[in-house]
Amino acid sequence: MDSRQAAVMVLAAIALLPVAANAISLSVQGPVNGTLNNNGTVFLGNVGPGESFYVSASASTTNASGSYVNIGWDRFVAVSLPSGWSAQSSTLYENPMKLKITASPYAQDGVYNLKLRAVNLQNYSGLGNITINAVVNVTPDVFRLSVSPSTVSTGVNQPADLGVVINNTGISDDPFLINVAGLPAWNQSEEVIALHSSSSTFSYPVYFDEPGQYMFNITVTSETSPLVTRSYPIVLNVRPSVLNDYYATGQGVVISPVIVEPAYGFMLLLSDAYHWLTGS
């Protein structure tokens, strides 16, 4: 374990420490849970460079005498952010308060400190403001990818449905794009949402317009950060289709005698049926 990982584990443990009785505290509800006193510290988790995430906290609390206050704070804001980062304050009087933070797309891997504040406008509730320190680890390694099956067979122009599993271990809910490249048929990208700290499975169809064996990659990339990307190798066996070969004869494509013979037989059958019906 390196020193950075050790520091992160210590910060995570700090977030779980109990607060003093009757102290004014802020209840953080996402992306992790923790109850913090003024100037307390919480480790939020991992985020990719350029990705956005929400920090949510309850506007309700108890005052110094232990009485419950429904809307103790009116807004959740960012007081201090790393260079190149941005924030969007929570909506006035919402509960829970949701503060959106976007990491710099140029943020290097490492641990970053953020100072956040729950604000009591005009101090109407008598609580004052409460400030907490949030710690975020920036890394492109914020999700795991698997695809099933990894080997599949299908016919020409017949879609093969692949199950794309995205295990989002980060704290961002930004969308992902699923796509493939270099295939001899048109296959479109698909935008999906894999919520943070959850695993989601998405059906993604691929198809080919020529028979053969194809080896390619399913690629999943964060829509907001091209650095957050993973690929999974797939083998697809595309079988010739008799119906497609018959269609090809109408387009002037030369096909094998194995296909031509039943085609002529079918045409002869149609001719006999026509003569029988018309009496000609």
C-alpha positions in Angstrom: 0.0 0.0 0.0 1.5 3.4 -1.0 1.3 6.6 1.0 -1.5 8.0 -1.0 -3.8 5.0 -0.5 -3.0 5.0 3.2 -4.0 8.7 3.4 -7.2 8.0 1.6 -8.1 5.2 4.0 -7.4 7.4 7.0 -9.7 10.2 5.6 -12.4 7.6 4.9 -12.2 6.5 8.6 -12.4 10.1 9.8 -15.8 10.5 8.0 -17.2 7.7 10.1 -16.2 9.1 13.5 -19.2 10.1 15.7 -19.8 13.8 16.3 -20.1 15.3 19.7 -23.5 15.2 21.4 -25.7 18.3 20.7 -23.0 19.7 18.3 -24.3 21.3 15.2 -23.5 18.9 12.4 -24.0 18.4 8.7 -25.3 15.1 7.4 -23.7 14.2 4.1 -25.9 11.8 2.0 -24.0 11.3 -1.2 -21.9 10.1 -2.8 -21.0 8.7 0.7 -22.8 9.0 4.0 -21.3 10.8 7.0 -22.1 13.2 9.8 -19.6 16.0 10.1 -19.0 18.9 12.6 -17.7 22.2 11.4 -14.3 21.8 9.6 -14.8 18.0 9.5 -13.3 16.0 6.6 -14.9 13.4 4.3 -13.4 11.3 1.5 -16.0 11.2 -1.4 -14.4 8.7 -3.7 -12.9 8.5 -7.2 -13.7 10.7 -10.2 -12.4 10.9 -13.8 -10.8 14.1 -15.1 -13.5 16.3 -16.6 -16.4 14.3 -14.9 -19.1 15.8 -12.8 -20.5 14.5 -9.5 -23.0 15.7 -6.9 -22.4 16.1 -3.2 -25.8 16.0 -1.3 -26.4 17.0 2.3 -29.5 17.3 4.5 -30.7 20.8 5.1 -32.1 19.6 8.4 -30.2 19.3 11.6 -30.4 19.9 15.4 -29.3 23.1 17.0 -26.9 23.5 20.0 -29.7 22.7 22.4 -30.7 19.6 20.6 -33.9 20.9 19.0 -34.7 19.7 15.5 -34.5 22.4 12.7 -36.2 21.4 9.4 -34.4 23.9 7.0 -31.4 24.7 9.0 -29.3 25.7 5.9 -30.6 27.3 2.8 -27.9 26.6 0.2 -24.9 24.3 -0.3 -21.9 26.0 -2.0 -18.3 25.4 -2.9 -15.9 27.8 -1.1 -12.6 26.6 -2.5 -11.9 24.3 -5.4 -8.7 23.2 -7.2 -7.6 25.2 -10.3 -9.8 24.5 -13.3 -12.6 22.9 -11.3 -16.2 24.4 -11.3 -19.3 24.1 -9.2 -23.0 24.8 -9.3 -24.6 25.6 -6.0 -27.7 23.8 -4.7 -31.1 25.3 -5.4 -32.3 27.7 -2.7 -34.2 25.8 0.1 -34.0 22.4 -1.4 -33.7 19.4 0.9 -31.5 17.5 0.5 -29.2 20.1 -0.9 -27.3 19.0 -4.1 -24.1 20.7 -5.0 -22.7 19.8 -8.5 -18.9 19.8 -8.9 -17.0 19.3 -12.2 -13.3 18.2 -12.1 -10.9 19.9 -14.5 -10.5 17.9 -17.7 -6.8 18.5 -17.3 -6.6 17.3 -13.7 -3.7 15.0 -13.1 -4.1 11.7 -11.1 -4.0 12.4 -7.4 -5.9 13.6 -4.3 -7.6 17.0 -4.3 -9.1 19.0 -1.5 -12.4 20.9 -1.7 -13.9 23.2 0.9 -17.7 23.2 0.9 -20.2 25.2 3.0 -23.8 24.9 4.1 -25.1 28.5 4.3 -27.8 29.8 6.6 -28.9 33.1 4.9 -29.2 35.9 7.3 -28.8 33.3 10.1 -32.5 33.0 10.5 -32.3 29.5 12.0 -29.5 30.6 14.4 -27.2 27.9 13.2 -24.7 30.0 11.3 -22.7 28.4 8.5 -21.0 25.0 8.6 -17.9 24.3 6.5 -16.5 20.8 5.6 -13.4 19.6 3.8 -14.1 17.1 1.0 -11.4 14.9 -0.5 -11.6 13.5 -4.0 -9.2 11.1 -5.8 -8.8 11.8 -9.6 -8.1 8.8 -11.7 -9.4 7.4 -15.1 -9.9 4.1 -13.4 -13.5 4.6 -12.3 -15.3 1.7 -13.9 -14.9 -2.0 -14.8 -16.2 -3.5 -18.1 -17.2 -6.9 -19.2 -19.2 -8.2 -22.2 -21.2 -11.4 -22.6 -20.9 -13.5 -24.6 -17.3 -12.9 -25.7 -17.8 -15.3 -28.7 -21.1 -15.3 -30.6 -22.5 -16.6 -33.9 -25.1 -15.0 -36.1 -26.2 -14.7 -39.7 -25.5 -11.9 -42.2 -27.3 -8.7 -41.3 -28.8 -10.5 -38.3 -28.1 -8.5 -35.1 -26.2 -10.2 -32.3 -27.2 -8.8 -28.9 -24.3 -8.4 -26.5 -24.7 -7.8 -22.8 -22.4 -4.9 -21.8 -21.8 -4.7 -18.1 -20.5 -1.4 -16.7 -19.6 -1.5 -13.0 -19.3 2.2 -12.1 -16.9 2.4 -9.1 -16.6 6.2 -9.3 -18.8 8.9 -8.0 -19.9 10.4 -11.3 -23.3 9.7 -13.0 -22.2 11.2 -16.3 -23.3 9.1 -19.3 -21.1 6.6 -21.1 -21.0 5.8 -24.9 -20.9 2.2 -26.1 -19.5 1.7 -29.6 -17.5 -0.4 -31.9 -15.1 0.5 -34.8 -13.8 -1.0 -38.0 -16.8 -3.2 -38.8 -18.0 -3.8 -42.4 -21.5 -2.6 -41.5 -23.0 0.4 -39.8 -23.2 0.0 -36.0 -24.3 3.1 -34.0 -23.1 4.4 -30.7 -25.4 4.2 -27.7 -25.6 6.5 -24.8 -26.2 4.9 -21.4 -26.3 5.9 -17.7 -24.5 3.7 -15.2 -25.1 5.2 -11.8 -22.2 5.6 -9.4 -21.4 2.7 -7.1 -23.6 0.3 -9.1 -23.4 -2.3 -11.8 -25.7 -2.0 -14.9 -26.1 -4.3 -17.9 -27.0 -2.9 -21.3 -28.1 -4.8 -24.5 -26.0 -3.6 -27.4 -26.6 -5.1 -30.9 -23.9 -5.5 -33.6 -24.3 -6.9 -37.1 -22.3 -7.6 -40.2 -23.2 -7.5 -43.9 -20.5 -10.0 -45.0 -19.9 -13.6 -43.7 -16.7 -14.4 -41.9 -15.0 -14.3 -38.5 -14.5 -10.9 -37.0 -12.4 -9.9 -34.0 -13.2 -6.4 -32.7 -13.5 -4.4 -29.4 -16.6 -3.1 -27.7 -15.5 0.3 -26.3 -17.1 2.2 -23.4 -16.0 5.8 -22.9 -17.2 8.5 -20.5 -19.1 11.1 -22.6 -17.4 13.9 -20.6 -13.9 12.5 -20.4 -12.2 10.7 -23.3 -9.5 9.6 -20.8 -12.1 7.4 -19.0 -12.4 4.5 -21.4 -12.1 0.7 -21.6 -12.4 -1.9 -24.3 -13.4 -5.6 -24.3 -12.5 -8.1 -27.1 -15.2 -9.9 -29.0 -15.2 -12.7 -31.6 -18.2 -12.8 -33.9 -18.8 -15.6 -36.4 -21.1 -14.6 -39.2 -22.7 -17.4 -41.2 -23.9 -17.1 -44.8 -27.7 -16.8 -45.1 -29.6 -18.7 -47.7 -32.2 -15.9 -48.0 -29.5 -13.3 -48.4 -27.9 -15.5 -51.1 -31.2 -15.7 -53.0 -31.5 -11.9 -52.7 -28.0 -11.6 -54.1 -28.9 -13.4 -57.3 -31.4 -10.7 -58.0 -28.6 -8.2 -57.7 -26.4 -10.0 -60.3 -24.1 -11.6 -57.7 -22.6 -15.0 -58.8 -23.3 -17.7 -56.3 -22.3 -21.3 -56.0 -24.1 -24.2 -57.7 -25.1 -25.5 -54.2 -27.3 -22.4 -54.0 -28.2 -22.1 -57.7 -29.7 -25.6 -57.9 -32.4 -25.1 -55.2 -33.1 -21.6 -56.6 -33.9 -23.1 -60.0 -36.0 -25.8 -58.4 -38.0 -23.2 -56.5 -38.5 -21.2 -59.7 -39.7 -24.3 -61.5 -42.2 -25.0 -58.7 -43.6 -21.5 -59.1 -43.9 -21.9 -62.8 -45.8 -25.2 -62.5 -48.1 -23.7 -60.0 -48.8 -20.8 -62.3 -49.7 -23.0 -65.2 -51.9 -25.2 -63.0 -53.9 -22.2 -61.7 -54.3 -20.5 -65.1 -54.8 -23.7 -67.1 -52.3 -22.6 -69.7 
